[in-house]
Amino acid sequence: MLTRATHGTQLAALQEARSARIAYADKYERSLLEEGGDYTVRAEGPNAETLSVKYALINRPFVYKVENDRETNASWVALGFKSVRLGDGFESTWSYKLQ
């Protein structure tokens, strides 16, 4: 059985990790905007474990590049993201699990 202090420590760590993912999404969005694209990036879900990237001109080559960028995906896993959703904000959406 967890003590109240242990439970509180675990809850604080989870909230800190969630906040870090949300802050990362904001930072990532700014970096993509600086490159000239009108991107919207959010950390979604109850624990902010899904990285969502929307861009009206998103296309399959972009999705392929992101999905196969091992370094970037590894950094997302380290932050605690479990999946990525890429979409154009209209009809096309691609999702994949991070490992």
Backbone bond lengths (Angstrom), bond angles and torsions (degrees), N, CA, C in turn:
res aa  C-N    CA-C-N  psi(-1)  N-CA   C-N-CA  omega(-1)  CA-C   N-CA-C  phi
1 M - - - 1.445 - - 1.531 109.22 -
2 L 1.307 115.80 134.75 1.456 120.46 -179.90 1.519 110.64 -76.75
3 T 1.291 114.46 138.96 1.455 117.66 173.54 1.517 108.49 -76.80
4 R 1.292 115.61 162.63 1.452 120.25 -179.69 1.529 110.92 -61.84
5 A 1.331 116.91 -38.42 1.469 121.10 179.80 1.522 110.53 -65.69
6 T 1.334 117.54 -43.01 1.458 121.30 179.49 1.521 110.25 -63.84
7 H 1.312 116.26 -44.18 1.463 120.63 179.16 1.530 110.00 -61.76
8 G 1.311 117.02 -43.06 1.461 121.04 178.61 1.514 111.83 -62.83
9 T 1.322 117.18 -39.46 1.464 121.67 178.41 1.525 110.62 -65.54
10 Q 1.326 116.48 -43.15 1.461 120.45 178.65 1.520 111.18 -64.63
11 L 1.307 117.40 -41.34 1.457 121.84 179.26 1.526 110.06 -63.75
12 A 1.322 116.90 -42.54 1.467 120.81 178.36 1.523 110.79 -62.57
13 A 1.333 117.23 -40.78 1.470 121.06 179.30 1.523 110.77 -65.08
14 L 1.337 117.55 -41.23 1.465 121.15 177.85 1.522 111.28 -64.05
15 Q 1.317 116.94 -41.58 1.462 120.61 179.26 1.525 110.78 -67.06
16 E 1.321 116.61 -37.47 1.467 120.39 177.94 1.528 110.61 -65.43
17 A 1.334 116.95 -42.70 1.470 121.24 179.02 1.528 110.03 -64.52
18 R 1.322 117.35 -41.27 1.468 121.52 177.88 1.526 110.17 -61.42
19 S 1.319 116.62 -45.50 1.471 121.24 178.75 1.518 111.30 -61.65
20 A 1.333 116.96 -38.12 1.472 121.25 179.21 1.527 110.43 -64.93
21 R 1.342 117.94 -39.03 1.463 120.70 178.61 1.524 111.18 -67.03
22 I 1.318 116.68 -40.45 1.465 120.94 178.37 1.526 109.98 -64.65
23 A 1.319 117.16 -43.75 1.471 121.15 178.69 1.523 110.52 -64.04
24 Y 1.338 117.08 -39.38 1.465 120.34 178.45 1.528 110.03 -62.17
25 A 1.328 117.78 -44.72 1.467 120.93 -179.31 1.526 110.35 -58.81
26 D 1.325 116.98 -42.38 1.470 120.27 177.71 1.524 110.99 -62.76
27 K 1.316 116.26 -43.54 1.475 120.98 -179.98 1.532 110.68 -65.52
28 Y 1.325 116.82 -42.76 1.465 121.45 179.35 1.527 110.25 -63.19
29 E 1.327 116.34 -41.67 1.461 120.02 177.84 1.532 110.43 -59.75
30 R 1.314 117.61 -46.27 1.467 120.74 179.35 1.525 111.47 -60.61
31 S 1.336 116.92 -40.53 1.470 119.17 -179.52 1.526 111.16 -66.18
32 L 1.337 117.48 -37.71 1.466 120.57 177.55 1.529 111.07 -69.72
33 L 1.327 116.60 -37.61 1.465 120.31 177.02 1.525 110.53 -63.86
34 E 1.324 116.64 -38.45 1.465 120.55 178.82 1.525 111.84 -63.73
35 E 1.340 116.06 -26.24 1.466 120.41 177.43 1.528 111.65 -80.41
36 G 1.341 116.98 -6.09 1.457 119.89 173.87 1.513 116.08 105.43
37 G 1.303 119.28 2.79 1.464 120.77 179.05 1.510 111.30 -100.54
38 D 1.316 117.22 147.66 1.461 122.36 179.28 1.531 109.11 -89.91
39 Y 1.318 115.91 74.04 1.465 123.62 -176.64 1.522 110.88 -93.66
40 T 1.325 115.02 149.48 1.456 122.28 168.73 1.525 105.90 -122.19
41 V 1.317 116.84 123.50 1.467 121.64 -178.37 1.524 107.71 -124.31
42 R 1.318 116.14 130.89 1.455 122.02 179.68 1.524 110.19 -139.13
43 A 1.312 114.68 151.62 1.462 121.68 168.28 1.523 104.54 -97.80
44 E 1.330 116.68 116.10 1.462 120.60 -172.02 1.519 111.85 -115.65
45 G 1.318 114.37 167.20 1.453 122.04 178.84 1.517 110.28 97.05
46 P 1.328 116.43 168.20 1.459 121.09 -176.42 1.536 113.29 -57.49
47 N 1.305 116.16 -34.00 1.466 120.36 -179.77 1.517 112.18 -112.57
48 A 1.326 116.40 15.34 1.473 122.33 179.77 1.527 111.05 55.55
49 E 1.335 117.01 43.15 1.462 122.15 -176.81 1.525 114.19 -99.36
50 T 1.334 117.36 0.64 1.456 121.49 175.90 1.518 108.29 -112.67
51 L 1.329 115.98 123.24 1.461 120.79 176.19 1.518 107.37 -90.17
52 S 1.329 116.43 117.99 1.454 122.32 -177.63 1.522 109.27 -110.33
53 V 1.333 115.91 126.29 1.463 121.64 178.70 1.525 107.34 -123.29
54 K 1.339 115.78 121.58 1.460 121.11 177.73 1.519 108.56 -118.25
55 Y 1.323 114.04 137.84 1.454 121.44 179.50 1.520 106.56 -156.69
56 A 1.320 117.67 123.18 1.465 121.71 -174.93 1.523 112.75 -56.07
57 L 1.314 117.58 -31.28 1.468 120.87 -177.96 1.526 113.01 -100.51
58 I 1.319 116.69 19.36 1.467 119.25 -179.95 1.528 108.69 -61.03
59 N 1.320 115.52 144.59 1.464 119.66 -178.46 1.527 110.00 -144.72
60 R 1.312 115.53 173.01 1.460 120.29 -176.54 1.526 112.92 -60.49
61 P 1.341 120.20 -40.11 1.466 118.46 177.56 1.535 112.90 -60.60
62 F 1.335 117.07 -38.12 1.465 120.26 176.71 1.517 110.52 -63.73
63 V 1.335 116.45 -45.67 1.461 121.60 179.62 1.530 109.79 -60.24
64 Y 1.314 116.90 -45.43 1.470 121.41 179.53 1.526 110.50 -59.57
65 K 1.327 115.93 -45.49 1.466 120.79 -179.29 1.527 111.06 -60.67
66 V 1.321 117.46 -47.51 1.466 121.63 -178.84 1.526 110.90 -64.83
67 E 1.329 116.12 -46.38 1.465 119.93 -176.64 1.524 112.13 -64.22
68 N 1.323 117.59 -29.83 1.464 120.94 -176.64 1.522 113.62 -101.66
69 D 1.319 117.66 8.59 1.464 121.63 175.97 1.529 107.86 -84.89
70 R 1.319 115.92 92.39 1.469 121.36 -173.92 1.523 112.68 -60.33
71 E 1.315 116.90 -40.56 1.465 120.52 -177.86 1.536 111.10 -64.10
72 T 1.314 115.95 -46.96 1.465 120.00 179.93 1.523 110.87 -65.05
73 N 1.336 116.71 -44.85 1.462 119.99 179.23 1.521 111.37 -62.02
74 A 1.328 117.88 -38.76 1.468 121.45 177.78 1.531 110.61 -63.13
75 S 1.328 116.61 -38.74 1.469 118.85 178.88 1.531 110.47 -67.71
76 W 1.336 117.15 -34.94 1.459 119.80 177.36 1.520 111.43 -66.83
77 V 1.332 116.33 -39.77 1.465 120.24 176.89 1.527 109.70 -62.48
78 A 1.325 116.36 -43.59 1.463 120.66 179.94 1.533 111.63 -60.33
79 L 1.319 116.84 -31.43 1.465 120.87 177.50 1.532 112.30 -78.08
80 G 1.321 116.69 -13.96 1.458 120.43 178.70 1.516 114.96 101.79
81 F 1.332 117.16 7.57 1.460 118.79 174.28 1.521 108.58 -69.39
82 K 1.333 116.14 141.73 1.468 121.02 -179.60 1.520 112.39 -109.65
83 S 1.331 116.76 -20.46 1.461 119.85 179.43 1.529 109.74 -153.32
84 V 1.338 113.25 163.76 1.462 121.19 179.27 1.522 107.47 -128.97
85 R 1.328 115.31 136.58 1.460 120.73 175.63 1.527 107.05 -124.16
86 L 1.312 116.02 123.77 1.464 122.77 179.71 1.516 107.74 -117.44
87 G 1.311 117.08 131.48 1.455 118.72 -178.96 1.508 113.08 -155.67
88 D 1.330 114.56 166.15 1.455 119.71 179.51 1.531 111.95 -93.04
89 G 1.331 116.61 0.02 1.458 120.51 -179.43 1.512 113.18 83.11
90 F 1.325 116.86 0.16 1.463 121.23 -178.81 1.522 109.43 -122.17
91 E 1.335 116.99 -92.34 1.454 120.98 -174.57 1.524 114.80 -109.16
92 S 1.307 117.33 -29.76 1.462 120.12 -172.70 1.525 111.71 -96.06
93 T 1.329 115.16 127.65 1.459 121.52 177.74 1.521 108.76 -141.62
94 W 1.322 115.77 136.72 1.450 122.83 175.00 1.523 107.36 -122.75
95 S 1.314 116.77 137.25 1.459 121.17 178.80 1.515 109.31 -132.87
96 Y 1.326 115.53 147.80 1.451 119.63 171.94 1.513 110.06 -151.58
97 K 1.331 114.45 153.04 1.465 122.19 178.75 1.514 109.13 -85.33
98 L 1.302 115.56 143.16 1.460 121.05 174.33 1.515 109.00 -91.71
99 Q 1.320 115.18 144.51 1.474 119.48 -179.29 1.496 110.60 -126.95
